[in-house]
């Protein structure tokens, strides 16, 4: 299982949770992290397009 940096932080914060609960927590953070990356990427692309339009 790949654990993201955000997921690792979730693990570190709750060392006494059962393994299944830890995995579920990491999976939720991974989904959030992926969603956040997609959102930031889309915003960066839109900003680049706006800059190109302004310079045209």
PDB file with one MODEL, atoms N, CA, C and O in Angstrom:
MODEL        1
ATOM      1  N   UNK A   1       0.850  -1.182   0.000  1.00  0.00           N
ATOM      2  CA  UNK A   1       0.000   0.000   0.000  1.00  0.00           C
ATOM      3  C   UNK A   1       0.891   1.239   0.000  1.00  0.00           C
ATOM      4  O   UNK A   1       1.817   1.338   0.805  1.00  0.00           O
ATOM      5  N   UNK A   2       0.620   2.163  -0.880  1.00  0.00           N
ATOM      6  CA  UNK A   2       1.361   3.410  -0.936  1.00  0.00           C
ATOM      7  C   UNK A   2       0.751   4.377   0.069  1.00  0.00           C
ATOM      8  O   UNK A   2      -0.465   4.562   0.111  1.00  0.00           O
ATOM      9  N   UNK A   3       1.595   4.983   0.865  1.00  0.00           N
ATOM     10  CA  UNK A   3       1.129   5.953   1.854  1.00  0.00           C
ATOM     11  C   UNK A   3       1.669   7.313   1.455  1.00  0.00           C
ATOM     12  O   UNK A   3       2.878   7.488   1.309  1.00  0.00           O
ATOM     13  N   UNK A   4       0.782   8.273   1.280  1.00  0.00           N
ATOM     14  CA  UNK A   4       1.199   9.618   0.906  1.00  0.00           C
ATOM     15  C   UNK A   4       1.804  10.332   2.106  1.00  0.00           C
ATOM     16  O   UNK A   4       1.737   9.843   3.234  1.00  0.00           O
ATOM     17  N   UNK A   5       2.394  11.491   1.849  1.00  0.00           N
ATOM     18  CA  UNK A   5       2.947  12.277   2.954  1.00  0.00           C
ATOM     19  C   UNK A   5       1.851  12.692   3.920  1.00  0.00           C
ATOM     20  O   UNK A   5       2.033  12.633   5.136  1.00  0.00           O
ATOM     21  N   UNK A   6       0.707  13.114   3.378  1.00  0.00           N
ATOM     22  CA  UNK A   6      -0.404  13.501   4.238  1.00  0.00           C
ATOM     23  C   UNK A   6      -0.906  12.284   5.003  1.00  0.00           C
ATOM     24  O   UNK A   6      -1.254  12.384   6.179  1.00  0.00           O
ATOM     25  N   UNK A   7      -0.944  11.138   4.336  1.00  0.00           N
ATOM     26  CA  UNK A   7      -1.362   9.900   4.991  1.00  0.00           C
ATOM     27  C   UNK A   7      -0.419   9.507   6.112  1.00  0.00           C
ATOM     28  O   UNK A   7      -0.853   9.029   7.160  1.00  0.00           O
ATOM     29  N   UNK A   8       0.872   9.708   5.890  1.00  0.00           N
ATOM     30  CA  UNK A   8       1.842   9.400   6.939  1.00  0.00           C
ATOM     31  C   UNK A   8       1.604  10.284   8.156  1.00  0.00           C
ATOM     32  O   UNK A   8       1.755   9.830   9.290  1.00  0.00           O
ATOM     33  N   UNK A   9       1.238  11.524   7.933  1.00  0.00           N
ATOM     34  CA  UNK A   9       0.937  12.422   9.048  1.00  0.00           C
ATOM     35  C   UNK A   9      -0.279  11.908   9.811  1.00  0.00           C
ATOM     36  O   UNK A   9      -0.328  11.983  11.038  1.00  0.00           O
ATOM     37  N   UNK A  10      -1.261  11.385   9.074  1.00  0.00           N
ATOM     38  CA  UNK A  10      -2.448  10.833   9.725  1.00  0.00           C
ATOM     39  C   UNK A  10      -2.069   9.624  10.583  1.00  0.00           C
ATOM     40  O   UNK A  10      -2.585   9.457  11.688  1.00  0.00           O
ATOM     41  N   UNK A  11      -1.159   8.776  10.068  1.00  0.00           N
ATOM     42  CA  UNK A  11      -0.683   7.631  10.838  1.00  0.00           C
ATOM     43  C   UNK A  11      -0.005   8.091  12.120  1.00  0.00           C
ATOM     44  O   UNK A  11      -0.291   7.578  13.202  1.00  0.00           O
ATOM     45  N   UNK A  12       0.886   9.052  11.993  1.00  0.00           N
ATOM     46  CA  UNK A  12       1.695   9.496  13.125  1.00  0.00           C
ATOM     47  C   UNK A  12       0.835  10.080  14.238  1.00  0.00           C
ATOM     48  O   UNK A  12       1.180   9.969  15.414  1.00  0.00           O
ATOM     49  N   UNK A  13      -0.283  10.702  13.871  1.00  0.00           N
ATOM     50  CA  UNK A  13      -1.116  11.357  14.871  1.00  0.00           C
ATOM     51  C   UNK A  13      -1.936  10.401  15.718  1.00  0.00           C
ATOM     52  O   UNK A  13      -2.378  10.763  16.808  1.00  0.00           O
ATOM     53  N   UNK A  14      -2.147   9.172  15.224  1.00  0.00           N
ATOM     54  CA  UNK A  14      -3.009   8.234  15.934  1.00  0.00           C
ATOM     55  C   UNK A  14      -2.363   6.845  15.973  1.00  0.00           C
ATOM     56  O   UNK A  14      -2.869   5.914  15.347  1.00  0.00           O
ATOM     57  N   UNK A  15      -1.255   6.699  16.698  1.00  0.00           N
ATOM     58  CA  UNK A  15      -0.516   5.434  16.668  1.00  0.00           C
ATOM     59  C   UNK A  15      -1.255   4.271  17.321  1.00  0.00           C
ATOM     60  O   UNK A  15      -0.904   3.117  17.075  1.00  0.00           O
ATOM     61  N   UNK A  16      -2.276   4.539  18.150  1.00  0.00           N
ATOM     62  CA  UNK A  16      -2.938   3.461  18.880  1.00  0.00           C
ATOM     63  C   UNK A  16      -4.198   2.938  18.200  1.00  0.00           C
ATOM     64  O   UNK A  16      -4.848   2.034  18.725  1.00  0.00           O
ATOM     65  N   UNK A  17      -4.554   3.493  17.038  1.00  0.00           N
ATOM     66  CA  UNK A  17      -5.727   2.989  16.328  1.00  0.00           C
ATOM     67  C   UNK A  17      -5.435   1.601  15.772  1.00  0.00           C
ATOM     68  O   UNK A  17      -4.301   1.311  15.390  1.00  0.00           O
ATOM     69  N   UNK A  18      -6.453   0.739  15.725  1.00  0.00           N
ATOM     70  CA  UNK A  18      -6.262  -0.559  15.068  1.00  0.00           C
ATOM     71  C   UNK A  18      -5.851  -0.354  13.613  1.00  0.00           C
ATOM     72  O   UNK A  18      -6.185   0.662  13.003  1.00  0.00           O
ATOM     73  N   UNK A  19      -5.123  -1.326  13.062  1.00  0.00           N
ATOM     74  CA  UNK A  19      -4.579  -1.209  11.703  1.00  0.00           C
ATOM     75  C   UNK A  19      -5.662  -0.891  10.678  1.00  0.00           C
ATOM     76  O   UNK A  19      -5.438  -0.075   9.785  1.00  0.00           O
ATOM     77  N   UNK A  20      -6.828  -1.519  10.788  1.00  0.00           N
ATOM     78  CA  UNK A  20      -7.894  -1.276   9.809  1.00  0.00           C
ATOM     79  C   UNK A  20      -8.365   0.181   9.860  1.00  0.00           C
ATOM     80  O   UNK A  20      -8.608   0.795   8.821  1.00  0.00           O
ATOM     81  N   UNK A  21      -8.493   0.726  11.060  1.00  0.00           N
ATOM     82  CA  UNK A  21      -8.898   2.130  11.191  1.00  0.00           C
ATOM     83  C   UNK A  21      -7.802   3.058  10.678  1.00  0.00           C
ATOM     84  O   UNK A  21      -8.093   4.090  10.073  1.00  0.00           O
ATOM     85  N   UNK A  22      -6.550   2.695  10.916  1.00  0.00           N
ATOM     86  CA  UNK A  22      -5.449   3.508  10.397  1.00  0.00           C
ATOM     87  C   UNK A  22      -5.474   3.518   8.875  1.00  0.00           C
ATOM     88  O   UNK A  22      -5.310   4.567   8.252  1.00  0.00           O
ATOM     89  N   UNK A  23      -5.682   2.329   8.270  1.00  0.00           N
ATOM     90  CA  UNK A  23      -5.748   2.248   6.803  1.00  0.00           C
ATOM     91  C   UNK A  23      -6.898   3.091   6.264  1.00  0.00           C
ATOM     92  O   UNK A  23      -6.729   3.811   5.279  1.00  0.00           O
ATOM     93  N   UNK A  24      -8.057   3.009   6.896  1.00  0.00           N
ATOM     94  CA  UNK A  24      -9.218   3.784   6.448  1.00  0.00           C
ATOM     95  C   UNK A  24      -8.919   5.277   6.543  1.00  0.00           C
ATOM     96  O   UNK A  24      -9.283   6.047   5.655  1.00  0.00           O
ATOM     97  N   UNK A  25      -8.263   5.674   7.612  1.00  0.00           N
ATOM     98  CA  UNK A  25      -7.917   7.090   7.791  1.00  0.00           C
ATOM     99  C   UNK A  25      -6.948   7.551   6.700  1.00  0.00           C
ATOM    100  O   UNK A  25      -7.118   8.629   6.131  1.00  0.00           O
ATOM    101  N   UNK A  26      -5.940   6.737   6.412  1.00  0.00           N
ATOM    102  CA  UNK A  26      -4.969   7.080   5.374  1.00  0.00           C
ATOM    103  C   UNK A  26      -5.656   7.152   4.014  1.00  0.00           C
ATOM    104  O   UNK A  26      -5.366   8.048   3.221  1.00  0.00           O
ATOM    105  N   UNK A  27      -6.562   6.218   3.738  1.00  0.00           N
ATOM    106  CA  UNK A  27      -7.276   6.238   2.456  1.00  0.00           C
ATOM    107  C   UNK A  27      -8.092   7.518   2.305  1.00  0.00           C
ATOM    108  O   UNK A  27      -8.127   8.106   1.225  1.00  0.00           O
ATOM    109  N   UNK A  28      -8.748   7.954   3.380  1.00  0.00           N
ATOM    110  CA  UNK A  28      -9.514   9.212   3.319  1.00  0.00           C
ATOM    111  C   UNK A  28      -8.582  10.389   3.042  1.00  0.00           C
ATOM    112  O   UNK A  28      -8.895  11.252   2.222  1.00  0.00           O
ATOM    113  N   UNK A  29      -7.446  10.424   3.721  1.00  0.00           N
ATOM    114  CA  UNK A  29      -6.490  11.506   3.481  1.00  0.00           C
ATOM    115  C   UNK A  29      -5.940  11.457   2.068  1.00  0.00           C
ATOM    116  O   UNK A  29      -5.747  12.498   1.441  1.00  0.00           O
ATOM    117  N   UNK A  30      -5.680  10.240   1.552  1.00  0.00           N
ATOM    118  CA  UNK A  30      -5.186  10.103   0.180  1.00  0.00           C
ATOM    119  C   UNK A  30      -6.195  10.660  -0.814  1.00  0.00           C
ATOM    120  O   UNK A  30      -5.818  11.341  -1.768  1.00  0.00           O
ATOM    121  N   UNK A  31      -7.486  10.372  -0.594  1.00  0.00           N
ATOM    122  CA  UNK A  31      -8.528  10.900  -1.487  1.00  0.00           C
ATOM    123  C   UNK A  31      -8.566  12.423  -1.404  1.00  0.00           C
ATOM    124  O   UNK A  31      -8.655  13.103  -2.426  1.00  0.00           O
ATOM    125  N   UNK A  32      -8.499  12.955  -0.184  1.00  0.00           N
ATOM    126  CA  UNK A  32      -8.491  14.403  -0.002  1.00  0.00           C
ATOM    127  C   UNK A  32      -7.278  15.019  -0.693  1.00  0.00           C
ATOM    128  O   UNK A  32      -7.391  16.035  -1.379  1.00  0.00           O
ATOM    129  N   UNK A  33      -6.121  14.394  -0.504  1.00  0.00           N
ATOM    130  CA  UNK A  33      -4.888  14.909  -1.095  1.00  0.00           C
ATOM    131  C   UNK A  33      -4.982  14.912  -2.619  1.00  0.00           C
ATOM    132  O   UNK A  33      -4.591  15.888  -3.259  1.00  0.00           O
ATOM    133  N   UNK A  34      -5.494  13.832  -3.204  1.00  0.00           N
ATOM    134  CA  UNK A  34      -5.653  13.751  -4.663  1.00  0.00           C
ATOM    135  C   UNK A  34      -6.599  14.827  -5.163  1.00  0.00           C
ATOM    136  O   UNK A  34      -6.340  15.465  -6.184  1.00  0.00           O
ATOM    137  N   UNK A  35      -7.696  15.030  -4.443  1.00  0.00           N
ATOM    138  CA  UNK A  35      -8.667  16.054  -4.814  1.00  0.00           C
ATOM    139  C   UNK A  35      -8.041  17.443  -4.738  1.00  0.00           C
ATOM    140  O   UNK A  35      -8.253  18.275  -5.621  1.00  0.00           O
ATOM    141  N   UNK A  36      -7.278  17.687  -3.693  1.00  0.00           N
ATOM    142  CA  UNK A  36      -6.620  18.981  -3.523  1.00  0.00           C
ATOM    143  C   UNK A  36      -5.609  19.229  -4.637  1.00  0.00           C
ATOM    144  O   UNK A  36      -5.534  20.335  -5.173  1.00  0.00           O
ATOM    145  N   UNK A  37      -4.831  18.206  -4.989  1.00  0.00           N
ATOM    146  CA  UNK A  37      -3.850  18.338  -6.069  1.00  0.00           C
ATOM    147  C   UNK A  37      -4.554  18.660  -7.380  1.00  0.00           C
ATOM    148  O   UNK A  37      -4.104  19.529  -8.126  1.00  0.00           O
ATOM    149  N   UNK A  38      -5.655  17.967  -7.669  1.00  0.00           N
ATOM    150  CA  UNK A  38      -6.404  18.219  -8.902  1.00  0.00           C
ATOM    151  C   UNK A  38      -6.943  19.644  -8.921  1.00  0.00           C
ATOM    152  O   UNK A  38      -6.899  20.310  -9.955  1.00  0.00           O
ATOM    153  N   UNK A  39      -7.449  20.113  -7.790  1.00  0.00           N
ATOM    154  CA  UNK A  39      -8.000  21.468  -7.702  1.00  0.00           C
ATOM    155  C   UNK A  39      -6.906  22.513  -7.926  1.00  0.00           C
ATOM    156  O   UNK A  39      -7.099  23.465  -8.682  1.00  0.00           O
ATOM    157  N   UNK A  40      -5.771  22.337  -7.276  1.00  0.00           N
ATOM    158  CA  UNK A  40      -4.663  23.287  -7.416  1.00  0.00           C
ATOM    159  C   UNK A  40      -4.138  23.275  -8.848  1.00  0.00           C
ATOM    160  O   UNK A  40      -3.819  24.326  -9.404  1.00  0.00           O
ATOM    161  N   UNK A  41      -4.048  22.092  -9.443  1.00  0.00           N
ATOM    162  CA  UNK A  41      -3.584  21.979 -10.825  1.00  0.00           C
ATOM    163  C   UNK A  41      -4.529  22.714 -11.774  1.00  0.00           C
ATOM    164  O   UNK A  41      -4.079  23.442 -12.659  1.00  0.00           O
ATOM    165  N   UNK A  42      -5.832  22.525 -11.591  1.00  0.00           N
ATOM    166  CA  UNK A  42      -6.815  23.205 -12.441  1.00  0.00           C
ATOM    167  C   UNK A  42      -6.720  24.718 -12.264  1.00  0.00           C
ATOM    168  O   UNK A  42      -6.802  25.462 -13.241  1.00  0.00           O
ATOM    169  N   UNK A  43      -6.549  25.172 -11.037  1.00  0.00           N
ATOM    170  CA  UNK A  43      -6.427  26.607 -10.776  1.00  0.00           C
ATOM    171  C   UNK A  43      -5.164  27.168 -11.426  1.00  0.00           C
ATOM    172  O   UNK A  43      -5.187  28.267 -11.980  1.00  0.00           O
ATOM    173  N   UNK A  44      -4.067  26.422 -11.360  1.00  0.00           N
ATOM    174  CA  UNK A  44      -2.817  26.870 -11.978  1.00  0.00           C
ATOM    175  C   UNK A  44      -2.959  26.940 -13.496  1.00  0.00           C
ATOM    176  O   UNK A  44      -2.461  27.874 -14.124  1.00  0.00           O
ATOM    177  N   UNK A  45      -3.634  25.957 -14.085  1.00  0.00           N
ATOM    178  CA  UNK A  45      -3.851  25.969 -15.534  1.00  0.00           C
ATOM    179  C   UNK A  45      -4.704  27.165 -15.938  1.00  0.00           C
ATOM    180  O   UNK A  45      -4.417  27.822 -16.939  1.00  0.00           O
ATOM    181  N   UNK A  46      -5.742  27.448 -15.174  1.00  0.00           N
ATOM    182  CA  UNK A  46      -6.602  28.593 -15.492  1.00  0.00           C
ATOM    183  C   UNK A  46      -5.828  29.902 -15.346  1.00  0.00           C
ATOM    184  O   UNK A  46      -6.000  30.812 -16.156  1.00  0.00           O
ATOM    185  N   UNK A  47      -4.983  30.006 -14.331  1.00  0.00           N
ATOM    186  CA  UNK A  47      -4.167  31.207 -14.158  1.00  0.00           C
ATOM    187  C   UNK A  47      -3.211  31.378 -15.334  1.00  0.00           C
ATOM    188  O   UNK A  47      -3.006  32.495 -15.808  1.00  0.00           O
ATOM    189  N   UNK A  48      -2.628  30.286 -15.805  1.00  0.00           N
ATOM    190  CA  UNK A  48      -1.726  30.353 -16.961  1.00  0.00           C
ATOM    191  C   UNK A  48      -2.482  30.807 -18.208  1.00  0.00           C
ATOM    192  O   UNK A  48      -1.976  31.615 -18.987  1.00  0.00           O
ATOM    193  N   UNK A  49      -3.706  30.279 -18.393  1.00  0.00           N
ATOM    194  CA  UNK A  49      -4.516  30.696 -19.547  1.00  0.00           C
ATOM    195  C   UNK A  49      -4.853  32.184 -19.465  1.00  0.00           C
ATOM    196  O   UNK A  49      -4.788  32.898 -20.466  1.00  0.00           O
ATOM    197  N   UNK A  50      -5.211  32.643 -18.276  1.00  0.00           N
ATOM    198  CA  UNK A  50      -5.553  34.055 -18.097  1.00  0.00           C
ATOM    199  C   UNK A  50      -4.344  34.939 -18.393  1.00  0.00           C
ATOM    200  O   UNK A  50      -4.483  35.999 -19.005  1.00  0.00           O
ATOM    201  N   UNK A  51      -3.168  34.509 -17.965  1.00  0.00           N
ATOM    202  CA  UNK A  51      -1.942  35.263 -18.235  1.00  0.00           C
ATOM    203  C   UNK A  51      -1.673  35.320 -19.731  1.00  0.00           C
ATOM    204  O   UNK A  51      -1.316  36.371 -20.264  1.00  0.00           O
ATOM    205  N   UNK A  52      -1.844  34.191 -20.406  1.00  0.00           N
ATOM    206  CA  UNK A  52      -1.614  34.152 -21.856  1.00  0.00           C
ATOM    207  C   UNK A  52      -2.605  35.065 -22.584  1.00  0.00           C
ATOM    208  O   UNK A  52      -2.234  35.751 -23.537  1.00  0.00           O
ATOM    209  N   UNK A  53      -3.865  35.074 -22.134  1.00  0.00           N
ATOM    210  CA  UNK A  53      -4.867  35.955 -22.755  1.00  0.00           C
ATOM    211  C   UNK A  53      -4.511  37.420 -22.526  1.00  0.00           C
ATOM    212  O   UNK A  53      -4.655  38.252 -23.422  1.00  0.00           O
ATOM    213  N   UNK A  54      -4.045  37.727 -21.317  1.00  0.00           N
ATOM    214  CA  UNK A  54      -3.702  39.111 -20.991  1.00  0.00           C
ATOM    215  C   UNK A  54      -2.495  39.588 -21.798  1.00  0.00           C
ATOM    216  O   UNK A  54      -2.406  40.764 -22.152  1.00  0.00           O
ATOM    217  N   UNK A  55      -1.574  38.679 -22.085  1.00  0.00           N
ATOM    218  CA  UNK A  55      -0.372  39.049 -22.830  1.00  0.00           C
ATOM    219  C   UNK A  55      -0.610  39.089 -24.335  1.00  0.00           C
ATOM    220  O   UNK A  55       0.202  39.647 -25.073  1.00  0.00           O
ATOM    221  N   UNK A  56      -1.709  38.505 -24.797  1.00  0.00           N
ATOM    222  CA  UNK A  56      -1.980  38.440 -26.250  1.00  0.00           C
ATOM    223  C   UNK A  56      -2.430  39.776 -26.802  1.00  0.00           C
ATOM    224  O   UNK A  56      -2.697  39.892 -27.998  1.00  0.00           O
TER     225      UNK A  56
ENDMDL
END
